[in-house]
Amino acid sequence: MTRSISSTSISYPNAKTLAPRRIWCTLIFTSTLLACAFGQSTETFPPPGQPAKSGTPGQFELIGSSLVSAQQIFLGTEDKVFFVDKVENNPAQINGHPAWASEWATGPNTQRPMDGLTNAFCAGGNVLGNGTWLNIGGNQAVTYGGDPAESQHGGGAYDDPDGRRSIRLLTPCDDGNCDWTLARDLTTNRWYPTVETLEDGHIIILGGCNDGGYVNDARQTNPTYEFFPSRGKPITSPILVNTLPANLYPLTWLLPSGRLLVQSNWATVLLDYKKNMEYALPDIPDAVRTYPASAGTIMLPLTPANNWTATILFCGGSNLQPEQWVANWNIPEFKASTSCVSISPDVSKRYVKDDPLPEGRSMANLIFLPTGQVLCINGARTGTAGYGNQSFAIGQSYADNPVFTPTIYDPNAPAGQRWNRDGLGSSNVPRLYHSSAVLLPDGSVFVSGSNPNSDVNVGKGIKYPTEYRTERFYPLYYNERRPQPVGLLKQIGYGGESFNVHLSADDLFGDVGNVKNATVALVRTGFSTHAMNMGQRYLQLESTYTGYPNGSAILHVSQLPPNPAIFAPGPAMLHVVVKGVPSVGVMVMLGNGKLGEQEIRAIGDLPESAILAEGDEGVSESQSGNGAMGRGGWAGLVWVVLVGVLSLLGSW
């Protein structure tokens, strides 16, 4: 039987007078209906508001000085950025020794030192499927100048136990009562390891070395991978065996196929970690991208239009052969590469040339904006990562000629037009080795760090000091009125029933037609260190829309595709983007919030998209679902109830 809703018998919600709080209360009612119907969590957030602070679009703002230098940072809650530094003589103290970890509350702009427990110098990091962050590996205990300490068990000037086998855990909080803890040690030393979250929310840990240095060598390399929680002894990786000396921080991404793309020095493989098999792909063209060449790298947006196909972009780096990775020549004068290449390894073995960078860069951070565009920030035109006391070093830096002006990559732009810096200003802070960046919920980018020095090195005449100055970069959309969507779920599953997101006429900038290109996006901002954001990922959820004569609209939104390898479980930011302007992000949990196999559900149906006009007969069966109490039918029924309740609210 055909079910229809007459536009003359139901009052549409008045988008300009209906308070968001009333809508939220209504959604609690409809959420209860859904929970009863599906047995699936449908708890929603209150509507996100406007950014708490203003900024100048396209410009940087200096917001303060960090307590420790930002060698490693990550966004742990909507308000908190957590810092992890190498052990050094930072002015901030904790428990009687210099701090090498801290927390920055971005709302009140306050900080607190934290105890990093062991030396986290050049550690790796990522987030587990339950929301706990890991910081893995590091360096031996050190004293002044970064020299080895007499004791590897603490005490001495910095009281920093050896961190090379450490697994540090932090479950972020907003009340100041969370601290780093230690899990059982790794079985081997890992300095410069890569950490990637898997589809069951566990972690794979790849590579590293024993003692560090500019590059790796056969004496100290650790060409293996292992897991957390542990699955036994480390497993030897042929690509890591064969790609010395530039095999530290191997560039690694979980793919929708469940395999891992691993890129190290010039080589590339697909790793089937379940079978412990590697399958060779062609060498990467033009330049080395791994540390210390340190190209900018990112997995491009996973969208319904590309069927959530993973494409990885590599930009910059250094065109050096293995025998050239020695510190006996003028490294800071060597020009960084402009080359950008990409690969979609689940569908093609070939690397493809992309638009080159406007200038060569080593140590560039590629950071997702909520729009799906990619901000390229930080780095140097010449040289590489690393530092030392050689005569050719700039102070101690192996890089020179910082790039102060960001540029933005648009993956949807035509070839030849993907990079653009129109309207973007410059920073005054050189961001070279050991600088980091991460997206904040309000759509600004938090930028800090730079420390090409063996220990804290500040003062007059130091060209590239230990950097504590911290900035926000404000993208061009920043001061626009933000959408305030109603109905954003707090937990999103792999498959399951669709959910509805209400947008007012104001959210649509006075034109209901803007709903046609509105998107709902998930962003995992990642663990930022050494020009990487480990775990960073962007996914657009599939959606359709219904627009109404009063200018409001509903986005009908699918949950995640029923494949956790597309976007691993754990926390992520959820944004709604209208006319290129993102809502303030809310932090959601993807999956069940637990480690282990995730629940997979059939994906719910979506009604067809429609813009209704005054006098329309209403929403037809094809627009609201299948007319039965199936997946799409339940979503349609709930919308019927929602419209009715909103109509009653409008008469209050």
MOSUL-V537673 format. One record per residue. PSI is psi in degrees with one decimal (* if undefined). OMEGA is omega as a letter, one per 40 degrees, with the letter a starting at -180 (NA if undefined). Layout:
# MOSUL-V537673
psi: [PSI;PSI]
omega: [OMEGA;OMEGA]
This chain:
# MOSUL-V537673
psi: [135.1;134.0;130.7;157.4;117.0;132.7;-13.9;-13.3;-12.7;131.6;126.6;150.3;132.9;104.1;-23.4;-13.7;-16.4;118.7;139.9;-31.9;-38.3;-40.6;-41.1;-45.0;-39.9;-39.9;-26.9;-41.1;-47.9;-32.3;-38.9;-41.2;-47.7;-43.2;-41.4;-38.4;-39.5;-15.1;26.9;141.0;129.5;24.1;136.4;160.8;152.6;159.2;130.5;145.1;-148.8;160.2;143.7;-16.8;157.5;163.0;165.3;115.0;135.5;2.5;163.3;148.2;128.9;120.8;-2.5;-172.9;133.8;157.9;-33.7;158.4;146.4;60.8;-35.7;131.1;156.3;152.4;111.2;-32.6;179.9;-20.5;-19.5;127.0;128.5;136.3;142.6;125.7;168.9;160.1;123.4;-179.8;54.1;143.4;-34.4;138.5;151.7;135.3;35.2;10.0;164.1;139.9;147.0;21.1;154.1;173.2;135.7;115.5;112.5;-25.0;-65.6;-7.6;47.8;162.4;160.7;141.1;153.6;156.5;115.1;-7.2;-56.6;169.3;113.4;18.8;120.2;42.2;172.1;168.5;160.2;-177.9;137.6;165.7;-14.1;3.3;-1.1;133.6;142.8;144.4;116.0;132.9;-162.8;-151.5;167.8;167.2;139.7;167.1;-161.7;138.6;7.0;9.8;153.0;138.0;156.6;-38.8;137.0;10.7;15.7;-177.8;-171.5;-167.3;-40.2;-8.7;56.6;98.7;156.6;129.9;8.8;-23.2;10.7;144.4;105.9;137.2;142.4;124.5;106.9;152.6;169.9;1.9;6.6;10.3;16.5;141.5;161.0;141.0;167.3;134.1;-179.5;141.2;155.1;164.6;-12.8;160.0;140.0;104.4;127.4;48.3;156.2;144.2;124.9;137.5;137.5;174.5;-14.3;9.2;-2.4;-179.9;140.8;138.6;123.8;133.6;-164.3;-173.9;179.6;-46.2;-10.4;-170.3;179.3;-44.8;177.0;169.4;166.9;-27.9;-35.7;0.0;150.8;80.4;55.6;169.7;155.2;-175.6;157.6;127.2;153.4;142.0;21.3;-160.8;153.0;151.0;131.2;137.2;115.8;-38.2;-36.7;-30.0;-39.7;3.0;24.2;149.9;-5.7;56.3;15.1;152.1;57.7;135.6;120.9;134.3;135.3;131.6;158.8;-25.6;-12.4;-8.3;171.0;134.5;125.8;123.0;124.7;126.6;-122.8;-10.8;157.1;138.5;161.9;125.5;119.1;95.2;-15.8;-28.9;-3.8;46.5;143.1;139.6;118.0;139.0;169.2;153.4;151.1;137.5;159.7;-40.1;154.9;138.9;-20.8;166.1;140.9;8.1;-39.3;62.9;160.5;134.7;149.0;145.9;123.0;164.6;137.0;118.0;160.9;-34.2;-34.0;16.1;35.4;41.4;131.6;122.8;125.7;131.4;133.9;126.2;127.5;-155.6;-157.5;134.3;78.5;137.8;161.7;-38.5;-11.0;-7.7;67.2;152.0;57.1;24.5;174.7;76.3;-43.1;-13.6;-9.6;127.7;132.6;157.3;148.5;-5.6;136.3;131.3;158.6;162.0;142.0;79.9;-19.3;-15.6;-18.3;142.4;-6.0;140.0;145.3;134.4;137.7;176.9;131.9;159.6;152.5;-28.4;158.4;145.2;134.6;146.2;31.9;140.3;128.3;117.1;127.1;135.3;158.7;-16.8;-10.0;-7.2;162.9;121.3;125.0;118.7;152.6;173.7;-178.9;149.4;-27.9;152.1;-167.8;178.5;163.8;164.8;163.5;-178.7;18.2;158.9;-26.4;-17.7;149.1;93.5;-104.2;-2.2;138.2;8.2;160.1;174.6;68.2;150.4;113.7;-17.7;124.5;170.5;157.8;133.3;128.5;106.5;-15.6;-3.9;155.8;154.0;138.6;-9.3;21.1;-25.7;135.2;134.8;22.2;129.9;3.2;129.8;-178.4;152.4;161.3;2.9;119.9;127.8;96.9;-132.5;136.4;36.4;159.3;163.1;148.5;143.0;138.5;160.8;-32.0;3.2;-2.1;168.4;127.3;124.0;129.2;171.5;-174.7;115.6;71.0;60.1;151.4;-24.2;175.3;128.6;97.3;160.8;171.5;137.2;-2.8;114.3;-43.7;81.9;176.3;120.5;123.7;-16.4;132.7;139.6;160.7;139.1;131.8;109.0;167.2;-24.2;-5.6;-42.8;4.2;150.6;127.2;143.9;146.7;70.4;146.8;129.5;15.7;125.2;146.2;-20.5;132.1;129.4;177.5;95.4;-174.7;-179.0;148.0;164.2;159.2;136.8;121.7;132.6;128.2;171.8;-36.9;-39.7;-29.1;13.0;35.3;8.0;106.5;-21.5;-19.7;-15.5;-22.1;-32.3;10.9;145.2;157.1;120.8;143.4;133.4;121.1;118.8;-19.2;175.6;109.9;121.2;144.9;47.3;17.8;151.5;87.5;128.0;-3.4;135.4;150.6;130.0;130.1;124.4;146.1;141.8;156.1;-177.1;156.5;119.7;148.6;157.1;-23.9;3.8;-5.7;172.7;164.1;131.2;125.0;115.7;128.1;153.1;-171.2;151.4;147.6;56.2;100.2;-15.9;-18.5;-40.9;106.3;152.4;157.9;-173.6;151.6;160.2;140.4;125.2;149.2;128.6;123.4;123.0;39.2;9.4;120.8;146.9;159.4;131.8;149.7;144.9;117.8;162.6;127.2;131.8;-161.1;2.2;14.7;159.8;142.4;-175.4;134.2;148.7;129.9;128.1;154.8;141.5;135.8;151.8;152.9;139.4;157.6;151.3;145.1;144.5;114.3;147.0;160.0;132.2;-7.4;148.7;-21.6;-163.6;121.7;175.9;-42.1;-20.3;-21.0;-4.3;-159.0;6.2;-7.9;173.9;42.9;-161.0;-52.5;-32.6;-40.5;-41.8;-41.0;-40.2;-44.7;-38.5;-37.5;-47.9;-42.4;-46.7;-41.7;-44.2;-40.9;-34.8;-42.3;-42.0;-38.2;-19.4;-1.4;*]
omega: [i;i;a;i;a;i;i;a;i;i;i;i;i;a;a;a;a;a;i;a;i;a;i;i;i;a;i;i;a;i;i;i;a;a;i;a;a;a;a;a;i;i;a;i;i;a;i;a;i;i;a;a;i;i;i;a;i;a;i;i;i;a;i;i;a;i;i;i;a;i;a;i;i;i;a;i;i;a;a;i;a;a;i;a;i;i;i;a;i;i;i;a;i;i;i;i;i;i;i;i;a;i;i;i;a;i;i;a;i;a;i;i;i;i;i;i;i;a;a;a;i;i;i;a;i;a;i;a;i;i;i;i;i;i;a;i;a;a;i;i;a;i;a;i;a;i;i;i;i;i;i;a;a;a;i;a;a;i;a;i;i;a;a;i;a;i;a;a;i;i;a;a;i;a;i;a;i;a;i;i;a;i;i;a;i;i;a;i;i;i;a;i;i;a;a;i;a;a;i;i;i;a;i;a;a;i;a;a;a;a;i;a;a;i;a;i;a;a;a;a;i;a;a;i;i;a;i;e;a;i;i;a;i;a;a;i;a;a;i;i;a;a;i;e;a;a;i;a;i;a;a;i;i;a;i;i;a;i;i;i;i;i;a;a;i;a;i;i;i;i;i;a;i;i;a;i;i;a;a;i;i;i;i;a;i;a;i;a;a;i;e;i;i;i;i;a;a;i;a;a;i;a;i;a;i;i;i;i;a;i;a;a;i;a;i;a;a;a;a;i;a;a;a;a;i;a;i;i;a;a;a;i;a;a;i;a;i;a;i;i;i;i;i;a;i;a;a;i;a;i;a;i;i;i;i;i;i;i;i;i;i;i;i;i;i;a;i;i;a;i;a;i;a;i;i;a;i;i;a;i;a;i;a;i;i;i;i;a;i;a;a;a;i;a;i;a;i;i;i;i;i;i;a;a;i;i;a;i;i;a;a;a;i;i;a;a;a;i;a;i;i;i;a;i;a;i;i;a;i;a;a;a;i;i;a;i;i;i;i;a;a;i;i;a;a;a;a;i;a;a;i;a;a;i;i;a;a;i;a;i;i;a;a;a;i;a;i;a;a;a;i;i;a;i;a;i;a;a;i;i;a;i;i;a;i;i;i;a;i;i;a;a;i;a;a;a;i;i;a;i;a;i;i;i;i;i;a;i;i;a;a;i;i;i;a;a;i;a;i;a;i;i;i;a;i;i;a;i;i;i;i;i;a;i;a;a;a;i;i;i;i;a;i;a;i;i;a;a;i;i;i;a;i;i;i;a;i;i;a;i;a;a;a;i;i;i;a;a;a;a;i;i;i;i;i;a;i;i;i;a;a;i;i;a;i;a;a;i;i;a;a;i;a;i;i;a;a;i;i;i;i;a;a;i;i;i;i;i;i;i;a;i;i;i;i;i;i;a;a;i;a;a;a;i;a;i;i;a;i;a;i;a;i;i;i;i;a;i;i;i;a;i;i;a;i;i;i;i;a;i;a;NA]
